[in-house]
């Protein structure tokens, strides 16, 4: 290879295109950047795309970006476009369109390079806004024709719209005004509409994603136009909903943070379009959904704004927010980390009040259910928020899902110490659970209630078990001995075993609890279970009879 340019800018001889590519692949990043600067200043138009492609892989300083925008670099080519475009020819003719397409692509890449400050003013001074707007004018002609946009036209129109969005969203108020005054906003809307209408189909989403449009839509979230923001969040929501891969691609590109920023803006400015907030919250929900769930660390930045949105005056926004909280509470990762984040955000204090709103009871109950599957200290903090005081009314709900979620929550709470069990007593929930077995003997509910009583009879005090027996626990347990579900049968047999054990310890041989079991037909049902097909069931049934009822059988 010929001599490499030194730091003073000296060059010994020419380089061909192949040699330049090899140099860029083999050079360390710092030397590659020097080569980029030298290439732009020295080799001119022919090699500009190479240095742009190479530079996009490395952060650049403002000085380095500025050098790329000078002389015979990208903006030199832009000036060449202005001077050599035939004014009598339509802007969408092949020659003119190809020139503008190349400039739009290279300019978009340069403006996307990480540097402080971005080289926006240099681009504006060189006439970038005029050239990019001319590119987008081609969209109007193409969309009006029967053929529509080709894949190539789609890509360079996206480059032009993206570059304009970068100037408007990251620039100064004067630079933003220059974009708006150029008439670019209606053209960007027209381009977006050509992508989004008719409604997103699988084919449309694949085309948009494969064309590299994901970062483009994310950039548009910062564009100073509510209509464009709305179109962009709709696109992000549709892409996130498409597949787990496209959802994760959006998350990795920082889409959630940009959507949260948009929602924060809505919270800070009461004049912001309420409709935009609804669209943004819908997109945020789709970013948080899916199986497998996204990692919690990618979703955690949304917690702060959600804590405020649950108090929004718009019922639909509150509904969306509650479902997002449900998704976040069940996301992937360490559950104790999630619980701690929820506690720190302050949102848990709002959960109890929201349970009084029938339209959001299911997502809020789902959230509480996810949060009480953790360490006892965290469960105690959630109970202090007052969630149990609403459970009494919810157990009488006409909606089966509501009743089942409440039963699951109680089951998780009773898996803790006797202090947690006592709070369930205070809320008056055990009597309702026993009554529920008679009024709504549904599979999921029976299973959770059986596990609740297994927890209480194992972890509760003798005094607590006495109160349960007085409420009618033993006949309720006997009613569950005919269940078809193995887990329910095992939990019920464990409960009976625990009650008999405590009763024998407290009352001795004259155990009244054993006699209650006999009188309600419990022993006969346990004897039948000795013939059950599952070994775990018939072994527990046999052990229970042998331990507590062998003497009675002999008598």
Helices and strands as residue ranges (DSSP letters): H 17-26, H 29-42, G 44-47, H 48-55, H 62-68, H 74-84, H 94-112, H 120-125, H 128-144, H 151-170, H 173-181, H 184-196, H 202-210, H 214-220, H 226-242, H 244-252, H 255-268, H 274-288, H 296-299, G 300-302, H 303-309, H 315-329, H 335-345, H 348-354, G 358-360, H 361-371, H 376-384, G 387-390, H 391-394, H 400-413, H 418-426, H 429-439, H 443-459, H 462-470, H 473-479, G 480-482, H 486-507, H 512-519, H 522-529, H 535-548, H 550-554
